[in-house]
Amino acid sequence: QVQLVESGGGLVQAGGSLRLSCAASITLYSFNSMGWYRLIPGKQRELVAELGASGNTNYAEAVKGRFTISRDNAKNTVYLQMSSLKPEDTAVYYCSVVRVPERYWGQGTQVTVSS
């Protein structure tokens, strides 16, 4: 019922920037929350950033001050702006939204940061 299409991943040098996009098939107003997660090799999937319906945001400590989550309601798109990238940020990044009682996931996009 909900499809999420991610784009924007790629290979960048340390210190560089990328913007990830997540295009949803329905209005963002349908969602209780929106967020980005990442899967670092050898580790559990972790929350990177989330945006609540009220507009509140929450970031992982490792990305605070470097990553920003935002939305464009007219385009049904959620963004993750990533700056000052570090090799430790290398991961598959996933968009996820909640429309109670279900959580939906995008296909994931690879971000690789070279040293």
TIZA-447075 format. One record per residue: residue number from 1; x, y, z of N, C-alpha, C in turn. Coordinates in steps of 0.02 Angstrom, whole numbers. Atoms other than C-alpha are relative to their C-alpha. Layout:
// residues N
<site n="NUM" n_px="X" n_py="Y" n_pz="Z" ca_px="X" ca_py="Y" ca_pz="Z" c_px="X" c_py="Y" c_pz="Z"/>
...
//
This chain:
// residues 115
<site n="1" n_px="41" n_py="-60" n_pz="0" ca_px="0" ca_py="0" ca_pz="0" c_px="43" c_py="63" c_pz="0"/>
<site n="2" n_px="-46" n_py="-56" n_pz="-2" ca_px="150" ca_py="114" ca_pz="28" c_px="65" c_py="-22" c_pz="-32"/>
<site n="3" n_px="-64" n_py="13" n_pz="32" ca_px="302" ca_py="118" ca_pz="-85" c_px="47" c_py="58" c_pz="13"/>
<site n="4" n_px="-51" n_py="-49" n_pz="-13" ca_px="463" ca_py="210" ca_pz="-46" c_px="58" c_py="-13" c_pz="-48"/>
<site n="5" n_px="-52" n_py="6" n_pz="49" ca_px="593" ca_py="242" ca_pz="-181" c_px="57" c_py="46" c_pz="19"/>
<site n="6" n_px="-58" n_py="-38" n_pz="-22" ca_px="766" ca_py="298" ca_pz="-126" c_px="47" c_py="14" c_pz="-58"/>
<site n="7" n_px="-51" n_py="-18" n_pz="49" ca_px="901" ca_py="384" ca_pz="-226" c_px="52" c_py="45" c_pz="33"/>
<site n="8" n_px="-49" n_py="-48" n_pz="-23" ca_px="1058" ca_py="486" ca_pz="-203" c_px="64" c_py="-29" c_pz="29"/>
<site n="9" n_px="-60" n_py="31" n_pz="-28" ca_px="1184" ca_py="361" ca_pz="-136" c_px="57" c_py="2" c_pz="-50"/>
<site n="10" n_px="-58" n_py="1" n_pz="44" ca_px="1358" ca_py="348" ca_pz="-205" c_px="65" c_py="-2" c_pz="39"/>
<site n="11" n_px="-67" n_py="1" n_pz="-28" ca_px="1544" ca_py="358" ca_pz="-173" c_px="25" c_py="72" c_pz="7"/>
<site n="12" n_px="-27" n_py="-67" n_pz="-13" ca_px="1617" ca_py="515" ca_pz="-94" c_px="63" c_py="-6" c_pz="43"/>
<site n="13" n_px="-59" n_py="-4" n_pz="-43" ca_px="1779" ca_py="565" ca_pz="-12" c_px="-19" c_py="26" c_pz="69"/>
<site n="14" n_px="11" n_py="-26" n_pz="-67" ca_px="1789" ca_py="599" ca_pz="173" c_px="-2" c_py="76" c_pz="-1"/>
<site n="15" n_px="11" n_py="-71" n_pz="0" ca_px="1728" ca_py="774" ca_pz="209" c_px="-50" c_py="24" c_pz="-51"/>
<site n="16" n_px="48" n_py="-18" n_pz="52" ca_px="1609" ca_py="773" ca_pz="62" c_px="-71" c_py="-3" c_pz="24"/>
<site n="17" n_px="72" n_py="-3" n_pz="-16" ca_px="1420" ca_py="785" ca_pz="55" c_px="-40" c_py="-40" c_pz="-50"/>
<site n="18" n_px="50" n_py="33" n_pz="42" ca_px="1273" ca_py="688" ca_pz="-14" c_px="-69" c_py="17" c_pz="26"/>
<site n="19" n_px="69" n_py="-6" n_pz="-20" ca_px="1086" ca_py="711" ca_pz="-12" c_px="-39" c_py="-60" c_pz="-24"/>
<site n="20" n_px="42" n_py="57" n_pz="17" ca_px="976" ca_py="558" ca_pz="-6" c_px="-72" c_py="22" c_pz="-4"/>
<site n="21" n_px="70" n_py="-16" n_pz="10" ca_px="797" ca_py="565" ca_pz="-66" c_px="-42" c_py="-63" c_pz="8"/>
<site n="22" n_px="47" n_py="55" n_pz="-8" ca_px="649" ca_py="455" ca_pz="-23" c_px="-68" c_py="24" c_pz="-24"/>
<site n="23" n_px="64" n_py="-20" n_pz="30" ca_px="496" ca_py="474" ca_pz="-134" c_px="-53" c_py="-50" c_pz="20"/>
<site n="24" n_px="55" n_py="42" n_pz="-23" ca_px="336" ca_py="406" ca_pz="-59" c_px="-57" c_py="0" c_pz="-50"/>
<site n="25" n_px="55" n_py="7" n_pz="47" ca_px="186" ca_py="345" ca_pz="-157" c_px="-63" c_py="36" c_pz="22"/>
<site n="26" n_px="58" n_py="-36" n_pz="-26" ca_px="63" ca_py="439" ca_pz="-46" c_px="24" c_py="61" c_pz="38"/>
<site n="27" n_px="-17" n_py="-61" n_pz="-35" ca_px="58" ca_py="604" ca_pz="45" c_px="35" c_py="-14" c_pz="66"/>
<site n="28" n_px="-37" n_py="8" n_pz="-62" ca_px="179" ca_py="624" ca_pz="189" c_px="-45" c_py="11" c_pz="61"/>
<site n="29" n_px="46" n_py="-10" n_pz="-55" ca_px="33" ca_py="680" ca_pz="296" c_px="-32" c_py="-64" c_pz="24"/>
<site n="30" n_px="27" n_py="65" n_pz="-20" ca_px="-20" ca_py="498" ca_pz="301" c_px="42" c_py="-34" c_pz="53"/>
<site n="31" n_px="-48" n_py="35" n_pz="-42" ca_px="132" ca_py="452" ca_pz="406" c_px="4" c_py="28" c_pz="70"/>
<site n="32" n_px="-10" n_py="-20" n_pz="-69" ca_px="150" ca_py="454" ca_pz="593" c_px="72" c_py="22" c_pz="13"/>
<site n="33" n_px="-69" n_py="-20" n_pz="-5" ca_px="338" ca_py="468" ca_pz="573" c_px="36" c_py="-19" c_pz="-64"/>
<site n="34" n_px="-43" n_py="14" n_pz="57" ca_px="474" ca_py="467" ca_pz="441" c_px="72" c_py="-1" c_pz="25"/>
<site n="35" n_px="-68" n_py="4" n_pz="-24" ca_px="654" ca_py="421" ca_pz="459" c_px="48" c_py="-34" c_pz="-47"/>
<site n="36" n_px="-54" n_py="33" n_pz="35" ca_px="819" ca_py="359" ca_pz="395" c_px="38" c_py="-45" c_pz="48"/>
<site n="37" n_px="-39" n_py="49" n_pz="-36" ca_px="911" ca_py="205" ca_pz="456" c_px="60" c_py="-20" c_pz="-42"/>
<site n="38" n_px="-56" n_py="25" n_pz="39" ca_px="1077" ca_py="131" ca_pz="407" c_px="25" c_py="-66" c_pz="28"/>
<site n="39" n_px="-28" n_py="64" n_pz="-18" ca_px="1158" ca_py="-39" ca_pz="409" c_px="74" c_py="2" c_pz="-16"/>
<site n="40" n_px="-73" n_py="1" n_pz="7" ca_px="1345" ca_py="-33" ca_pz="438" c_px="22" c_py="-72" c_pz="3"/>
<site n="41" n_px="-22" n_py="70" n_pz="0" ca_px="1436" ca_py="-194" ca_pz="396" c_px="21" c_py="-25" c_pz="69"/>
<site n="42" n_px="-17" n_py="30" n_pz="-63" ca_px="1447" ca_py="-306" ca_pz="547" c_px="-39" c_py="27" c_pz="59"/>
<site n="43" n_px="37" n_py="-30" n_pz="-55" ca_px="1325" ca_py="-201" ca_pz="650" c_px="-75" c_py="-5" c_pz="-12"/>
<site n="44" n_px="73" n_py="-1" n_pz="4" ca_px="1140" ca_py="-194" ca_pz="687" c_px="-24" c_py="64" c_pz="-34"/>
<site n="45" n_px="30" n_py="-60" n_pz="30" ca_px="1031" ca_py="-76" ca_pz="587" c_px="-16" c_py="51" c_pz="53"/>
<site n="46" n_px="8" n_py="-52" n_pz="-50" ca_px="1024" ca_py="90" ca_pz="677" c_px="-37" c_py="60" c_pz="-29"/>
<site n="47" n_px="34" n_py="-62" n_pz="19" ca_px="918" ca_py="245" ca_pz="674" c_px="52" c_py="55" c_pz="-12"/>
<site n="48" n_px="-43" n_py="-57" n_pz="15" ca_px="1005" ca_py="393" ca_pz="592" c_px="-36" c_py="65" c_pz="16"/>
<site n="49" n_px="39" n_py="-60" n_pz="-11" ca_px="869" ca_py="525" ca_pz="595" c_px="-73" c_py="-15" c_pz="-9"/>
<site n="50" n_px="72" n_py="8" n_pz="8" ca_px="682" ca_py="535" ca_pz="617" c_px="-35" c_py="66" c_pz="7"/>
<site n="51" n_px="41" n_py="-60" n_pz="1" ca_px="549" ca_py="665" ca_pz="591" c_px="-70" c_py="-20" c_pz="18"/>
<site n="52" n_px="67" n_py="17" n_pz="-23" ca_px="387" ca_py="654" ca_pz="687" c_px="-53" c_py="43" c_pz="-34"/>
<site n="53" n_px="56" n_py="-36" n_pz="30" ca_px="217" ca_py="712" ca_pz="629" c_px="-5" c_py="71" c_pz="28"/>
<site n="54" n_px="2" n_py="-66" n_pz="-31" ca_px="232" ca_py="859" ca_pz="749" c_px="56" c_py="45" c_pz="-24"/>
<site n="55" n_px="-57" n_py="-38" n_pz="22" ca_px="393" ca_py="915" ca_pz="665" c_px="62" c_py="-10" c_pz="43"/>
<site n="56" n_px="-58" n_py="14" n_pz="-42" ca_px="507" ca_py="855" ca_pz="804" c_px="48" c_py="-45" c_pz="-36"/>
<site n="57" n_px="-52" n_py="41" n_pz="31" ca_px="672" ca_py="778" ca_pz="751" c_px="41" c_py="-35" c_pz="53"/>
<site n="58" n_px="-44" n_py="38" n_pz="-44" ca_px="788" ca_py="651" ca_pz="828" c_px="57" c_py="-27" c_pz="-43"/>
<site n="59" n_px="-58" n_py="22" n_pz="37" ca_px="965" ca_py="611" ca_pz="772" c_px="44" c_py="-45" c_pz="43"/>
<site n="60" n_px="-51" n_py="38" n_pz="-33" ca_px="1092" ca_py="480" ca_pz="815" c_px="58" c_py="46" c_pz="20"/>
<site n="61" n_px="-54" n_py="-43" n_pz="-24" ca_px="1233" ca_py="556" ca_pz="917" c_px="58" c_py="4" c_pz="-51"/>
<site n="62" n_px="-55" n_py="2" n_pz="46" ca_px="1358" ca_py="504" ca_pz="785" c_px="-8" c_py="47" c_pz="-60"/>
<site n="63" n_px="12" n_py="-43" n_pz="59" ca_px="1277" ca_py="615" ca_pz="653" c_px="-24" c_py="69" c_pz="17"/>
<site n="64" n_px="24" n_py="-66" n_pz="-19" ca_px="1218" ca_py="764" ca_pz="753" c_px="47" c_py="55" c_pz="-23"/>
<site n="65" n_px="-39" n_py="-55" n_pz="25" ca_px="1276" ca_py="925" ca_pz="676" c_px="25" c_py="-10" c_pz="-71"/>
<site n="66" n_px="-24" n_py="15" n_pz="67" ca_px="1318" ca_py="840" ca_pz="511" c_px="-57" c_py="-19" c_pz="-48"/>
<site n="67" n_px="56" n_py="23" n_pz="41" ca_px="1154" ca_py="764" ca_pz="448" c_px="-63" c_py="39" c_pz="17"/>
<site n="68" n_px="63" n_py="-34" n_pz="-10" ca_px="986" ca_py="848" ca_pz="425" c_px="-56" c_py="-36" c_pz="-37"/>
<site n="69" n_px="58" n_py="30" n_pz="32" ca_px="818" ca_py="766" ca_pz="391" c_px="-50" c_py="56" c_pz="-15"/>
<site n="70" n_px="48" n_py="-50" n_pz="19" ca_px="688" ca_py="867" ca_pz="299" c_px="-52" c_py="-32" c_pz="-45"/>
<site n="71" n_px="54" n_py="26" n_pz="42" ca_px="531" ca_py="847" ca_pz="195" c_px="-23" c_py="53" c_pz="-49"/>
<site n="72" n_px="33" n_py="-42" n_pz="48" ca_px="448" ca_py="920" ca_pz="42" c_px="-69" c_py="-31" c_pz="-10"/>
<site n="73" n_px="66" n_py="29" n_pz="2" ca_px="263" ca_py="888" ca_pz="62" c_px="-29" c_py="-1" c_pz="-71"/>
<site n="74" n_px="26" n_py="-4" n_pz="68" ca_px="221" ca_py="943" ca_pz="-116" c_px="27" c_py="-56" c_pz="-44"/>
<site n="75" n_px="-31" n_py="52" n_pz="40" ca_px="339" ca_py="812" ca_pz="-185" c_px="-4" c_py="-69" c_pz="33"/>
<site n="76" n_px="4" n_py="63" n_pz="-38" ca_px="298" ca_py="676" ca_pz="-57" c_px="69" c_py="-30" c_pz="11"/>
<site n="77" n_px="-69" n_py="22" n_pz="-4" ca_px="484" ca_py="666" ca_pz="-26" c_px="32" c_py="19" c_pz="66"/>
<site n="78" n_px="-40" n_py="-10" n_pz="-60" ca_px="593" ca_py="648" ca_pz="128" c_px="73" c_py="0" c_pz="-20"/>
<site n="79" n_px="-70" n_py="-7" n_pz="18" ca_px="775" ca_py="700" ca_pz="120" c_px="45" c_py="-13" c_pz="61"/>
<site n="80" n_px="-52" n_py="2" n_pz="-50" ca_px="933" ca_py="664" ca_pz="217" c_px="61" c_py="34" c_pz="-29"/>
<site n="81" n_px="-59" n_py="-36" n_pz="22" ca_px="1067" ca_py="795" ca_pz="190" c_px="58" c_py="-21" c_pz="45"/>
<site n="82" n_px="-57" n_py="24" n_pz="-36" ca_px="1235" ca_py="725" ca_pz="241" c_px="61" c_py="41" c_pz="-19"/>
<site n="83" n_px="-60" n_py="-40" n_pz="11" ca_px="1390" ca_py="833" ca_pz="260" c_px="55" c_py="-24" c_pz="46"/>
<site n="84" n_px="-58" n_py="20" n_pz="-39" ca_px="1564" ca_py="813" ca_pz="331" c_px="2" c_py="-76" c_pz="9"/>
<site n="85" n_px="5" n_py="73" n_pz="-4" ca_px="1552" ca_py="629" ca_pz="289" c_px="66" c_py="-31" c_pz="21"/>
<site n="86" n_px="-56" n_py="37" n_pz="-26" ca_px="1668" ca_py="507" ca_pz="374" c_px="-1" c_py="-71" c_pz="-27"/>
<site n="87" n_px="1" n_py="70" n_pz="20" ca_px="1723" ca_py="332" ca_pz="324" c_px="-47" c_py="-42" c_pz="42"/>
<site n="88" n_px="44" n_py="36" n_pz="-44" ca_px="1623" ca_py="271" ca_pz="474" c_px="-74" c_py="5" c_pz="-20"/>
<site n="89" n_px="68" n_py="-8" n_pz="25" ca_px="1465" ca_py="331" ca_pz="385" c_px="-16" c_py="-49" c_pz="-56"/>
<site n="90" n_px="12" n_py="48" n_pz="53" ca_px="1486" ca_py="198" ca_pz="252" c_px="-51" c_py="-52" c_pz="22"/>
<site n="91" n_px="55" n_py="44" n_pz="-18" ca_px="1327" ca_py="95" ca_pz="253" c_px="-51" c_py="-1" c_pz="-56"/>
<site n="92" n_px="60" n_py="-3" n_pz="40" ca_px="1168" ca_py="51" ca_pz="163" c_px="-51" c_py="40" c_pz="40"/>
<site n="93" n_px="48" n_py="-44" n_pz="-33" ca_px="1043" ca_py="187" ca_pz="205" c_px="-71" c_py="-16" c_pz="-24"/>
<site n="94" n_px="69" n_py="18" n_pz="14" ca_px="857" ca_py="148" ca_pz="215" c_px="-47" c_py="54" c_pz="23"/>
<site n="95" n_px="56" n_py="-43" n_pz="-19" ca_px="707" ca_py="261" ca_pz="215" c_px="-54" c_py="-43" c_pz="31"/>
<site n="96" n_px="54" n_py="36" n_pz="-33" ca_px="567" ca_py="207" ca_pz="330" c_px="-53" c_py="48" c_pz="25"/>
<site n="97" n_px="56" n_py="-40" n_pz="-25" ca_px="396" ca_py="275" ca_pz="374" c_px="-47" c_py="-44" c_pz="39"/>
<site n="98" n_px="51" n_py="36" n_pz="-39" ca_px="261" ca_py="225" ca_pz="496" c_px="-68" c_py="29" c_pz="-16"/>
<site n="99" n_px="71" n_py="-15" n_pz="5" ca_px="77" ca_py="225" ca_pz="456" c_px="-33" c_py="-52" c_pz="44"/>
<site n="100" n_px="24" n_py="47" n_pz="-51" ca_px="6" ca_py="145" ca_pz="612" c_px="-55" c_py="-44" c_pz="-29"/>
<site n="101" n_px="-48" n_py="36" n_pz="-42" ca_px="5" ca_py="-1" ca_pz="633" c_px="60" c_py="-29" c_pz="-37"/>
<site n="102" n_px="-52" n_py="30" n_pz="41" ca_px="131" ca_py="-37" ca_pz="494" c_px="60" c_py="46" c_pz="-8"/>
<site n="103" n_px="-60" n_py="-35" n_pz="20" ca_px="310" ca_py="13" ca_pz="458" c_px="20" c_py="-23" c_pz="-70"/>
<site n="104" n_px="-18" n_py="13" n_pz="69" ca_px="369" ca_py="24" ca_pz="278" c_px="72" c_py="20" c_pz="-12"/>
<site n="105" n_px="-71" n_py="-10" n_pz="14" ca_px="545" ca_py="19" ca_pz="207" c_px="12" c_py="11" c_pz="-74"/>
<site n="106" n_px="-25" n_py="-6" n_pz="67" ca_px="632" ca_py="78" ca_pz="52" c_px="48" c_py="-56" c_pz="-16"/>
<site n="107" n_px="-44" n_py="54" n_pz="22" ca_px="751" ca_py="-31" ca_pz="-46" c_px="71" c_py="7" c_pz="24"/>
<site n="108" n_px="-67" n_py="-13" n_pz="-23" ca_px="907" ca_py="48" ca_pz="25" c_px="44" c_py="29" c_pz="-55"/>
<site n="109" n_px="-47" n_py="-28" n_pz="47" ca_px="1045" ca_py="148" ca_pz="-57" c_px="69" c_py="1" c_pz="33"/>
<site n="110" n_px="-68" n_py="7" n_pz="-27" ca_px="1232" ca_py="122" ca_pz="-35" c_px="35" c_py="67" c_pz="2"/>
<site n="111" n_px="-43" n_py="-58" n_pz="-8" ca_px="1339" ca_py="263" ca_pz="33" c_px="69" c_py="-25" c_pz="21"/>
<site n="112" n_px="-68" n_py="20" n_pz="-15" ca_px="1526" ca_py="236" ca_pz="30" c_px="43" c_py="62" c_pz="5"/>
<site n="113" n_px="-43" n_py="-57" n_pz="-13" ca_px="1647" ca_py="362" ca_pz="104" c_px="71" c_py="-24" c_pz="2"/>
<site n="114" n_px="-70" n_py="21" n_pz="4" ca_px="1829" ca_py="342" ca_pz="58" c_px="43" c_py="45" c_pz="43"/>
<site n="115" n_px="-45" n_py="-37" n_pz="-43" ca_px="1970" ca_py="396" ca_pz="171" c_px="53" c_py="36" c_pz="-41"/>
//
